Amino acid sequence: MCLGVPGKIIEIDDSSGMRMAKIDFGGVIRQACIEAIPEAIVGDYTIIHAGFALNVLSEADAMETLSLLTEISNLNEELGIDGQAA
């Protein structure tokens, strides 16, 4: 199963001819291509999957999604599930 994760755009760079951004995933910073969301600006939240931004979403939606992902992680820990496929 694949999962798109919300992150906050903290920097945009299009000097390479492709619109790229630094995305903050709660303190972990990664590069992602944002060509598919030309309306995106610094401070926006976006869903990232496999290094590509899929859409822009509100901060409230991003926080709700991150909260749900945290709950899933906590539940997995309580159940002793390590997240690895069998």
C-alpha positions in Angstrom: 0.0 0.0 0.0 1.2 3.5 -0.8 0.6 6.6 1.2 0.7 10.2 0.4 1.9 12.3 3.4 1.1 16.0 4.0 4.0 18.4 4.4 4.5 22.1 4.4 6.3 23.9 1.5 9.2 25.9 3.0 11.1 26.9 -0.1 10.4 26.9 -3.9 13.1 26.7 -6.5 12.5 26.7 -10.3 16.1 27.5 -11.4 16.5 24.0 -12.8 13.6 24.4 -15.2 11.4 22.2 -13.0 9.5 23.6 -10.1 10.9 21.9 -7.0 10.3 22.6 -3.3 11.7 21.8 0.1 8.9 20.2 2.1 8.9 20.0 5.9 7.4 16.8 7.3 7.4 17.7 11.0 11.2 18.5 11.1 12.3 16.2 8.3 13.0 18.2 5.2 12.8 16.5 1.7 12.8 17.7 -1.9 9.7 17.2 -4.0 8.6 18.1 -7.5 5.6 20.6 -7.4 5.1 20.9 -11.2 1.6 19.5 -10.9 0.5 22.3 -8.5 1.6 25.5 -10.1 -0.6 27.5 -7.7 1.4 26.4 -4.7 3.3 29.0 -2.6 5.6 28.9 0.4 3.5 28.1 3.5 1.0 25.8 1.6 0.5 22.3 2.7 0.6 19.5 0.0 0.3 15.8 -0.2 3.6 14.2 -1.3 3.8 10.7 -2.8 7.1 9.3 -4.2 8.7 12.7 -4.4 5.8 14.4 -6.2 3.2 16.9 -4.9 -0.3 15.7 -5.7 -2.4 18.7 -4.5 -2.6 21.6 -2.2 -4.6 21.2 1.0 -5.7 23.4 3.9 -3.6 23.5 7.1 -6.7 22.1 8.9 -6.9 19.1 6.6 -3.1 18.6 6.8 -3.2 18.6 10.6 -6.2 16.3 10.7 -4.4 13.8 8.4 -1.2 14.0 10.4 -3.2 13.4 13.6 -4.9 10.3 12.1 -1.5 9.0 11.0 -0.1 9.4 14.5 -3.2 7.6 15.9 -2.6 4.7 13.5 1.1 4.6 14.5 0.2 4.6 18.2 -2.3 1.8 17.7 0.2 -0.3 15.8 2.6 0.1 18.7 0.0 -0.9 21.2 -0.9 -4.0 19.1 2.8 -4.9 18.5 2.5 -4.4 14.7 5.8 -3.2 13.2 4.4 -1.9 9.9 6.2 -4.5 7.8 4.2 -6.5 5.3 4.0 -10.2 6.1 
